[in-house]
């Protein structure tokens, strides 16, 4: 009877295994046309640098500042304008009649005073205009320097954004690896629970264990399944977010190929601060902003106390014609049909309003000075925060490395304990609760070690980001 029961159970397991294979086969056929991107940590970073929308937007911002700096000299370009006008008078104006009377007297009464135009042509006039003007103030030189300083600040901001984005991608990459390992352990636990349930079912059928013990294994298995499903769903969602960060289409299948293995360094907070404190990109950005504010004060002072030189020249030809409104110029010795009414002017301008202490110009100078004071405070704050961040990161590196070593030994011990407990349970000399405790201890040890490795990698990336240096390449 016992042999028959065992054969039935074996057949039941074989049928379930066949159904599972069919389901897996259908799932594979469904996804066989989906491209899987195999990415190492470096390949993920390279892909993001090429496709990330955030980084592309930063590139555009930098390009705008670069163009503004490159062509900042265009403030010295003259203003050149060309225009042409044709106009028709509706009525004979009193001013025109007065001119007619004046010209009549100048020509010895040859032209009588008229109160209307002789014909339609006399109503029209044609005027052309070509004008060029050029202004110069020493403030222009300061404005050019401001544009270049803003471009330098933009380069620092761009580099800072690049490093932060790369750091976030690396952290998420290792975070996903940690999540995958956690899910793998949970699935292993679930499979062990299923195997124990099948074994308990066989033992119960054979009368080796009471029904309550079999029911306990079944409850344990059913309770474990929702946790695994939830963890798997969470991993899929995080993978979609990671694909979005890289610039891939959402839903892309990604396979992470790099392991969670940190590169260890020997770090001393005081030595690192002494060598790399000035590399901080945030501090560099604020220093560039300070330079721009100082140049703003210079530009405002130059615009206030020094004059602006203005040069302008205009050529304005007016067509008078032999029968036009001004045909009488012939009698004055003017044979040309075009009359130039343009001029040349040289001007020095002082804006006295800007010299008043309550003017907008002088108030702007006060704003610049207050911005400088704020920037100095921000730089001091960042330098102090830098010391705190570096010391915290170095402490985290030291503690994480100690924990990794300790947990490595703990994993070895927990594995041995679990193997021994599992053998005892199969022999019927150990309770199920003891086996579950041993398995839980083993899983906690494995996850704890992986988590400490992640903490070490994360702290090292934060330290490198703070000091703007690659410590794994510069380690002794």
C-alpha positions in Angstrom: 0.0 0.0 0.0 2.8 2.4 0.9 4.6 1.6 -2.3 1.4 2.3 -4.3 1.0 5.6 -2.5 4.6 6.6 -3.3 4.1 5.8 -7.0 0.9 7.9 -7.1 2.8 10.8 -5.5 5.6 10.5 -7.9 3.2 10.6 -10.8 1.4 13.6 -9.3 4.8 15.4 -9.1 5.7 14.4 -12.6 2.4 15.7 -14.0 2.9 19.0 -12.1 6.4 19.3 -13.4 5.2 18.7 -17.0 2.5 21.4 -16.7 5.2 23.7 -15.3 7.4 22.9 -18.3 4.6 23.7 -20.7 3.9 27.0 -18.9 7.6 27.9 -19.1 7.7 26.9 -22.7 4.7 29.2 -23.6 6.3 32.0 -21.6 9.5 31.6 -23.5 7.7 31.5 -26.9 5.9 34.7 -25.9 9.1 36.5 -25.0 11.4 35.0 -27.7 10.9 38.0 -29.9 11.8 40.5 -27.1 15.3 41.7 -27.3 17.3 41.4 -24.1 19.9 44.0 -23.4 22.8 42.5 -21.5 24.5 45.4 -19.6 27.5 45.5 -17.4 27.9 48.5 -15.1 30.2 50.3 -17.5 27.9 49.6 -20.5 24.9 50.9 -18.6 26.8 54.2 -17.9 27.9 54.5 -21.5 24.4 53.9 -22.8 23.1 56.6 -20.5 25.7 59.1 -21.6 24.6 58.6 -25.2 20.8 58.3 -24.8 19.7 59.8 -21.4 17.2 62.7 -22.0 18.4 64.5 -18.9 22.0 64.5 -20.1 20.9 65.7 -23.5 19.0 68.6 -21.9 22.2 69.5 -20.0 24.2 69.4 -23.2 21.7 71.9 -24.7 22.0 74.2 -21.7 25.8 74.1 -22.0 25.7 74.8 -25.7 23.6 77.9 -25.1 26.1 79.3 -22.6 29.0 78.4 -24.9 27.5 80.2 -27.8 26.8 83.3 -25.6 30.4 83.3 -24.6 31.8 82.7 -28.0 29.9 85.6 -29.6 29.9 87.9 -26.6 32.0 90.3 -28.7 29.0 91.1 -30.8 28.2 94.1 -28.5 30.9 96.0 -30.6 29.0 95.4 -33.8 27.5 98.6 -35.3 23.8 99.0 -35.9 23.2 99.3 -39.7 19.8 100.1 -41.1 18.5 100.6 -44.7 15.1 101.9 -45.5 13.1 103.4 -48.4 9.9 105.4 -48.3 7.4 106.6 -50.9 4.8 108.9 -49.7 1.8 110.8 -51.2 0.4 114.0 -49.8 -3.4 114.2 -49.5 -3.6 118.0 -49.3 -1.4 121.0 -50.0 -0.2 121.9 -46.5 0.2 125.5 -45.2 3.9 124.7 -44.6 4.3 123.8 -48.2 2.6 127.0 -49.3 5.0 129.0 -47.1 8.0 127.2 -48.7 6.5 128.1 -52.1 6.3 131.7 -51.1 9.9 131.6 -49.8 11.3 130.0 -53.0 9.2 132.5 -55.1 11.1 135.3 -53.4 14.5 133.6 -53.8 14.0 133.1 -57.5 12.9 136.6 -58.2 9.2 135.8 -58.5 9.6 133.2 -61.1 7.5 130.7 -59.2 4.1 132.0 -58.1 2.7 131.1 -54.7 0.4 128.1 -55.1 -2.2 126.5 -52.8 -2.4 123.1 -54.5 -0.3 120.6 -56.3 0.1 121.1 -60.0 -0.5 117.4 -60.8 -0.5 113.9 -59.3 3.3 113.4 -59.7 3.9 116.5 -57.6 2.1 114.8 -54.7 4.7 112.0 -54.5 8.1 112.0 -52.8 10.7 109.3 -52.6 13.1 109.1 -49.7 15.9 106.6 -49.0 17.8 106.2 -45.8 21.1 104.4 -44.9 22.2 104.8 -41.2 25.0 103.4 -39.2 25.5 103.9 -35.5 28.1 102.5 -33.1 28.2 102.8 -29.3 31.1 102.1 -27.0 31.3 101.9 -23.3 34.0 100.2 -21.2 31.1 98.3 -19.5 31.0 96.2 -22.7 34.4 94.7 -21.8 33.0 93.6 -18.4 29.9 92.2 -20.1 32.1 90.0 -22.3 34.0 88.7 -19.3 30.6 88.0 -17.5 29.5 85.9 -20.5 32.7 83.9 -20.4 32.5 83.5 -16.6 28.9 82.2 -16.9 30.1 79.7 -19.5 32.8 78.5 -17.2 30.2 78.1 -14.4 27.9 76.3 -16.9 30.7 73.8 -17.6 31.1 73.1 -13.9 27.3 72.6 -13.5 27.3 70.3 -16.6 30.1 68.2 -15.1 28.3 68.1 -11.8 25.1 67.0 -13.4 27.0 64.3 -15.4 28.6 62.9 -12.2 25.3 62.9 -10.3 23.4 61.2 -13.1 26.2 58.5 -13.4 26.2 58.0 -9.7 22.5 57.6 -9.6 22.6 55.1 -12.4 25.3 53.0 -10.7 23.5 53.0 -7.4 20.3 51.9 -9.1 22.2 49.2 -11.0 23.7 47.7 -7.8 20.4 48.2 -6.0 18.7 46.1 -8.7 21.3 43.4 -8.3 20.7 43.4 -4.6 16.9 43.2 -5.3 17.5 40.3 -7.7 19.6 38.4 -5.2 16.9 39.0 -2.6 14.3 37.6 -5.0 16.5 34.7 -5.8 16.8 33.8 -2.2 13.0 34.2 -1.7 12.4 31.9 -4.6 14.8 29.3 -3.2 13.0 29.5 0.1 9.7 29.1 -1.7 11.0 26.0 -3.6 12.3 24.5 -0.4 8.9 25.1 1.2 7.3 23.3 -1.8 9.7 20.4 -1.6 9.0 20.0 2.2 5.3 20.2 1.5 5.6 17.3 -1.0 7.8 15.3 1.3 5.4 15.9 4.2 2.5 14.9 2.0 4.2 11.6 1.2 5.1 11.0 4.8 1.6 11.7 5.9 0.2 9.3 3.3 2.7 6.7 4.6 1.6 7.4 8.1 5.0 8.6 9.2 3.8 12.0 10.4 0.5 13.4 11.7 -1.8 15.4 9.5 -1.1 18.6 11.5 2.6 18.5 10.5 1.7 18.1 6.9 -0.8 21.0 7.1 1.9 23.2 8.6 4.2 22.7 5.6 1.3 23.5 3.3 0.4 26.7 5.2 4.1 27.8 5.2 4.3 27.3 1.4 1.1 29.2 0.7 2.2 32.1 3.0 5.5 32.4 1.2 4.1 32.7 -2.3 2.5 36.2 -2.0 5.8 37.7 -0.7 7.6 36.2 -3.7 5.0 37.5 -6.2 5.2 41.0 -4.6 9.0 41.1 -4.7 8.9 40.0 -8.4 6.5 42.7 -9.3 8.5 45.3 -7.5 11.7 44.2 -9.4 9.9 44.5 -12.8 8.8 48.1 -11.9 12.3 49.1 -10.8 13.7 47.6 -14.1 11.2 49.8 -16.0 12.4 52.9 -14.1 16.0 51.9 -14.7 15.3 51.6 -18.5 13.7 55.1 -18.4 16.8 56.5 -16.7 19.1 55.0 -19.3 16.9 56.4 -22.1 15.6 53.0 -23.2 12.0 52.4 -24.2 9.9 51.5 -21.1 9.4 47.7 -20.9 12.9 46.9 -22.4 14.3 43.6 -21.1 17.6 44.2 -19.3 20.0 41.6 -18.0 22.5 42.9 -15.4 25.8 41.1 -15.8 28.1 42.8 -13.3 28.3 41.3 -9.8 28.0 43.2 -6.5 31.7 43.1 -5.7 33.2 46.3 -4.3 36.7 47.5 -4.9 38.3 48.1 -1.6 40.4 51.2 -0.8 42.3 52.5 2.2 40.8 55.9 3.0 41.7 58.5 5.6 39.4 61.5 5.9 42.1 64.1 6.7 44.3 62.9 3.8 41.5 62.9 1.4 40.4 66.4 2.4 43.9 67.7 2.1 44.3 66.3 -1.4 40.9 66.8 -3.0 38.9 69.3 -1.0 39.2 71.9 -3.8 37.9 69.5 -6.4 34.3 69.8 -5.1 32.2 70.8 -8.1 29.6 72.6 -6.0 32.3 74.8 -4.5 33.8 75.4 -7.9 30.4 76.4 -9.3 29.9 78.9 -6.5 33.4 80.4 -7.0 32.5 80.9 -10.7 29.3 82.6 -9.7 31.3 84.9 -7.4 33.5 85.9 -10.3 30.4 86.7 -12.4 29.0 88.8 -9.5 32.2 90.8 -9.2 32.3 91.4 -12.9 28.7 92.6 -12.6 29.7 95.2 -10.1 32.6 96.3 -12.4 30.2 96.6 -15.4 27.7 98.7 -13.4 30.5 101.0 -12.1 31.9 101.5 -15.6 28.4 102.3 -17.0 27.9 104.8 -14.1 31.1 106.8 -14.0 32.4 106.6 -17.6 30.6 108.1 -20.6 29.2 106.2 -23.6 30.7 107.2 -26.9 28.1 107.2 -29.8 29.1 107.5 -33.5 26.4 107.8 -36.1 26.3 108.5 -39.8 23.2 108.7 -42.0 22.8 109.0 -45.7 19.3 110.1 -46.7 18.8 110.7 -50.4 15.6 112.5 -51.4 14.4 112.4 -55.0 13.5 115.9 -56.1 13.3 115.4 -59.9 13.1 118.1 -62.6 9.3 118.4 -62.2 9.0 117.4 -58.6 8.1 119.6 -55.7 11.7 120.8 -55.4 12.4 121.4 -59.1 13.2 125.0 -58.3 16.6 123.9 -57.0 17.7 124.0 -60.6 17.5 127.8 -60.4 19.6 127.7 -57.3 22.4 125.9 -59.1 21.3 122.4 -57.9 21.2 120.2 -61.0 21.1 116.9 -59.1 17.8 115.1 -58.9 18.7 113.6 -55.5 19.3 115.6 -52.3 21.3 114.1 -49.4 19.9 115.2 -46.0 22.1 112.8 -44.0 24.6 113.7 -41.3 27.6 112.6 -39.2 27.5 112.9 -35.4 30.0 112.1 -32.6 28.5 112.1 -29.1 29.7 111.5 -25.5 26.9 110.7 -23.1 26.9 110.6 -19.3 23.8 109.1 -17.6 23.6 111.3 -14.5 20.6 109.4 -13.1 22.8 106.2 -12.7 25.0 108.2 -10.4 22.3 108.7 -7.9 22.7 106.4 -4.9 19.0 105.3 -5.1 19.0 104.7 -8.8 18.3 101.3 -10.2 22.0 101.0 -11.4 23.4 101.7 -7.9 20.8 99.4 -6.3 21.9 96.7 -8.7 25.4 97.1 -7.4 24.2 96.6 -3.8 22.4 93.5 -4.9 25.6 92.1 -6.4 27.4 92.8 -3.1 24.8 91.0 -1.1 25.0 88.1 -3.6 28.7 87.9 -2.9 28.1 87.8 0.8 25.6 85.0 0.3 28.0 83.1 -1.9 30.7 83.4 0.7 28.4 81.9 3.3 27.3 79.1 1.0 30.9 78.3 0.2 31.8 78.1 3.9 28.7 76.0 4.6 29.7 73.6 1.7 33.2 73.3 3.0 32.0 72.3 6.5 29.4 69.9 5.0 32.1 68.4 2.8 34.1 67.6 5.9 31.1 65.9 7.5 30.3 64.0 4.3 33.8 62.8 3.8 34.2 61.6 7.4 30.8 59.9 7.3 31.6 58.1 4.0 35.0 57.0 5.3 33.4 55.6 8.5 30.8 53.8 6.4 33.5 52.3 4.2 35.4 51.0 7.3 32.3 49.6 9.0 30.9 48.1 5.8 34.2 46.3 5.1 34.3 44.9 8.6 30.7 43.8 8.3 31.4 42.1 4.9 34.2 40.1 6.4 32.2 39.2 9.5 29.1 38.2 7.5 31.2 36.2 5.1 32.2 34.0 8.0 28.6 34.1 9.3 27.3 32.8 5.9 29.7 29.9 6.0 28.5 29.0 9.5 24.9 29.5 8.7 25.2 27.3 5.6 26.7 24.5 7.6 24.0 24.8 10.3 21.3 24.7 7.7 22.8 21.7 5.9 23.0 19.8 9.2 19.5 20.8 10.2 18.1 19.8 6.8 19.7 16.3 7.1 18.3 15.9 10.6 14.8 17.0 9.4 14.9 14.5 6.6 15.9 11.8 9.1 13.0 12.8 11.3 15.1 14.0 14.2 14.5 17.7 13.9 11.3 19.7 14.0 10.1 21.8 11.0 10.3 25.0 13.1 14.1 24.4 13.7 14.6 23.9 10.0 12.7 27.1 9.2 14.8 29.0 11.7 18.1 27.7 10.2 16.9 28.6 6.7 15.9 32.1 7.9 19.3 32.6 9.6 21.1 31.6 6.4 19.0 33.9 4.2 19.5 36.8 6.6 23.3 36.2 6.6 23.4 36.2 2.8 21.2 39.2 2.4 23.1 41.0 5.1 26.5 40.5 3.4 25.1 41.6 0.0 23.5 44.7 1.7 26.9 45.6 3.3 28.6 45.2 -0.1 26.0 47.6 -1.6 26.5 50.0 1.3 30.3 50.0 0.7 29.9 50.6 -3.0 27.3 53.4 -2.4 29.5 55.1 0.2 32.5 54.9 -2.1 30.5 56.5 -5.0 29.3 59.3 -2.6 32.8 59.9 -1.5 34.1 60.1 -5.1 31.2 62.4 -6.0 31.9 64.7 -3.1 35.6 65.0 -3.9 35.2 64.8 -7.7 37.9 62.1 -8.0 38.1 58.4 -9.0 39.6 56.8 -5.9 39.7 53.3 -7.3 42.1 54.6 -10.0 44.1 56.7 -7.6 44.5 54.2 -4.8 48.0 53.5 -3.8 
